[in-house]
């Protein structure tokens, strides 16, 4: 079992998730309140916009957690904000051995944390590390895959931690998985889940932290400055976007499956193999027989492909993305820089993505598509 082994929702399950989120909204908002675009400012007695607070209550209710905080800095800001509450410079933090996402790596460096790498794929190694490294202040885990060969199951990892070290805070990077999988980290027993609203069709720059109340209350208190607040109108725009995300992404997930099947049926020439990964978003990695991947990517742009991401499934990404493999994948398999292509249909269908690829390959090889 490889990196594709993450439990994505079916279209019917995504519809039910949309309905559940709407139910959570109705439990917190009156009808006229929800039709208000949102307030501004450090409201007396609250220290924050009232609409922002209500949106946080909705998300805490939806994910079944004690609290939620909206922060600036997208998913990276969410991770940094909660780590700043849980740790001090010089503290140890348990991390997976696979290459760390670049902005998380920078967070660890700038906060002066000491990463203790353990192979999360190896249950015995993880159990041993939890018993031996008692000085670790935080257990950090990325829900989506950091490496093509990662096989750890997040629920099993969390259960092991809760048995071995119930005192250890578990922070899950749920970027690329929230509203796409059936459950995120906190719903599986983690202390906190952090993710970006931008990757869920929301406005740029808003990060979401859901989890335990006391640390999140500290986070909010430290973020008192008006310029650091997520304003009410931004929070409302985020919430409206989140309602639409599960179904839109479930349709995309369906097309990722169709795209992979078409490539392995030989519908595009020079394909060595194609396989689904959860390297960041769920996508197809295409490996070509010849080292022409950069040229194929460049050629696909004139046929309507997006050849670089905006936010990995953001509201701006409508056209199919034909792009290089993720940086963490290239760190483990450098040869994919010349032979590998990452494919995501986004709002398009598999049919259009295959058509663009055929034309791009024909341009590069000089053969008719």
Secondary structure as UniProt FT lines:
FT   TURN            3..4
FT   HELIX           11..28
FT   HELIX           31..34
FT   TURN            44..46
FT   HELIX           50..63
FT   STRAND          67..72
FT   HELIX           74..86
FT   TURN            89..90
FT   STRAND          92..96
FT   HELIX           102..110
FT   TURN            111..112
FT   STRAND          114..118
FT   TURN            120..121
FT   HELIX           123..132
FT   TURN            134..135
FT   STRAND          136..142
FT   TURN            148..149
FT   HELIX           154..164
FT   TURN            166..167
FT   STRAND          169..173
FT   TURN            175..180
FT   HELIX           185..188
FT   STRAND          192..196
FT   HELIX           198..200
FT   TURN            204..205
FT   STRAND          206..211
FT   HELIX           213..222
FT   HELIX           226..228
FT   HELIX           232..264
FT   TURN            265..266
FT   TURN            269..270
FT   STRAND          271..277
FT   STRAND          283..288
FT   HELIX           293..300
FT   HELIX           301..303
FT   TURN            315..316
FT   STRAND          321..323
FT   HELIX           327..332
FT   TURN            334..335
FT   HELIX           336..339
FT   STRAND          340..344
FT   TURN            346..347
FT   HELIX           350..365
//
